[in-house]
Amino acid sequence: MSIKVCVFDAYGTLFDVASAARELALQPGRERLKNCWVKLANDWRQKQLQYSWLRTIMNKHIDFWSITQDGLDWALEANNLSDDVDLRKELLKLYFNLTAYPEVSQMLSDLRSNHILTGILSNGSPDMLNGAVQSAGISDLLNEVISVEDVGVFKPDISIYELVEKRFGCEIREVLFVSSNCWDACAAASFGFQTGWVNRSNDPTDRLPSGNLVIMKDLSDIATLVV
Amino acid sequence: MSIKVCVFDAYGTLFDVASAARELALQPGRERLKNCWVKLANDWRQKQLQYSWLRTIMNKHIDFWSITQDGLDWALEANNLSDDVDLRKELLKLYFNLTAYPEVSQMLSDLRSNHILTGILSNGSPDMLNGAVQSAGISDLLNEVISVEDVGVFKPDISIYELVEKRFGCEIREVLFVSSNCWDACAAASFGFQTGWVNRSNDPTDRLPSGNLVIMKDLSDIATLVV
């Protein structure tokens, strides 16, 4: 590959969203959450994604922060936790206090040492992304943080992937795009990027149009892949 | 309401998809399916929906029969059942041998007795829908069976709901649209139809734009609602 730019999805790819909810479930006084946090986290994520896709098709965009709250409200109700106002507040706060996966800092440093430009391309609103990047301590390691809010639709609309060329002034074939969401990776590969799918939980490949996907277990091997 | 046309979603609304898979799991020799059929059916349905939405956004349409197979292949792999070729064949065959929910025939008869036109508006391909309508024995009770294949995108694209006006020659406000999928009902209500959401499993309402939804437990009260 002759890669000049390496762009990452944010939530689940660079930032560990699930671990934060897991830690909250371990806090004293969170007995109700302890019994259902896996289902709650899964319901939340599923509705968050569904609403982003459905609103894109319905042409009824709102930003990802609103969608994140809508998804959580559905999930809390489905798990009989709607009355726990404090829990809702704490779960939402997690999105602004995320940690990066352990391999992320070194991986980004290695890319930069090798003169590869780095960035994020995410559904997240600019505020959410800035919060997460600061909290994870990786702001100095990223050249660009690109939010879909620049165009007002969500992935996998093709106009989102076009933002990378515009912001980096590069060509499609010079980009390696990496996501832990298989559908996101498929769409990016279909668009023409070199693409890596980080399959942390050993899921089946989505049956969607795509080019070749490089499948990896985590982000450790990215630098050896592009240099 | 001054309703002249009553249009129903198909799978999950008129036709009981889950019961068929459940019965298959009870057959002798289906021990592996018995342990995981609930998760398999759920994975299958989720991927079927996801692929319909993602392909609509990606502008990469294939018909719902192909998507149904793609979703099943993902679900079989996720449940370690990819090697059971016979199971795949039997599960797919179910889509052509569905039964209607017990209240459907009487409900459609009552509508027709009251000079309300009836129809289906579904993601299903024409072949799938014809098979299901024949198998459920309700073809004489429907004026129109409308497939999204007439336009080549999936729900909730607005062009799908527009098909109802075209095929029935009616106005939007004269239509009652009924679906068991809350997102489908929200989109239809947002489009301008009078809308009923059949909430058979007591799910929370989706946090999506919509008009007023009439929520019902099953289809028994439709006729009293429109006459």
HADDOCK unambig.tbl for C-alpha pairs under 7 A between the chains (distance, minus, plus):
assign (segid A and resid 53 and name CA) (segid B and resid 53 and name CA) 6.51 0.50 0.50
assign (segid A and resid 57 and name CA) (segid B and resid 57 and name CA) 6.45 0.50 0.50
assign (segid A and resid 57 and name CA) (segid B and resid 156 and name CA) 6.44 0.50 0.50
assign (segid A and resid 57 and name CA) (segid B and resid 157 and name CA) 5.60 0.50 0.50
assign (segid A and resid 58 and name CA) (segid B and resid 156 and name CA) 6.23 0.50 0.50
assign (segid A and resid 58 and name CA) (segid B and resid 157 and name CA) 5.92 0.50 0.50
assign (segid A and resid 58 and name CA) (segid B and resid 158 and name CA) 6.76 0.50 0.50
assign (segid A and resid 70 and name CA) (segid B and resid 207 and name CA) 5.64 0.50 0.50
assign (segid A and resid 74 and name CA) (segid B and resid 204 and name CA) 6.18 0.50 0.50
assign (segid A and resid 74 and name CA) (segid B and resid 206 and name CA) 6.66 0.50 0.50
assign (segid A and resid 74 and name CA) (segid B and resid 207 and name CA) 6.96 0.50 0.50
assign (segid A and resid 77 and name CA) (segid B and resid 204 and name CA) 6.31 0.50 0.50
assign (segid A and resid 78 and name CA) (segid B and resid 203 and name CA) 6.74 0.50 0.50
assign (segid A and resid 78 and name CA) (segid B and resid 204 and name CA) 6.04 0.50 0.50
assign (segid A and resid 156 and name CA) (segid B and resid 54 and name CA) 6.99 0.50 0.50
assign (segid A and resid 156 and name CA) (segid B and resid 57 and name CA) 6.43 0.50 0.50
assign (segid A and resid 156 and name CA) (segid B and resid 58 and name CA) 6.24 0.50 0.50
assign (segid A and resid 157 and name CA) (segid B and resid 57 and name CA) 5.59 0.50 0.50
assign (segid A and resid 157 and name CA) (segid B and resid 58 and name CA) 5.92 0.50 0.50
assign (segid A and resid 158 and name CA) (segid B and resid 58 and name CA) 6.74 0.50 0.50
assign (segid A and resid 203 and name CA) (segid B and resid 78 and name CA) 6.74 0.50 0.50
assign (segid A and resid 204 and name CA) (segid B and resid 74 and name CA) 6.17 0.50 0.50
assign (segid A and resid 204 and name CA) (segid B and resid 77 and name CA) 6.30 0.50 0.50
assign (segid A and resid 204 and name CA) (segid B and resid 78 and name CA) 6.04 0.50 0.50
assign (segid A and resid 206 and name CA) (segid B and resid 74 and name CA) 6.65 0.50 0.50
assign (segid A and resid 207 and name CA) (segid B and resid 70 and name CA) 5.64 0.50 0.50
assign (segid A and resid 207 and name CA) (segid B and resid 74 and name CA) 6.96 0.50 0.50
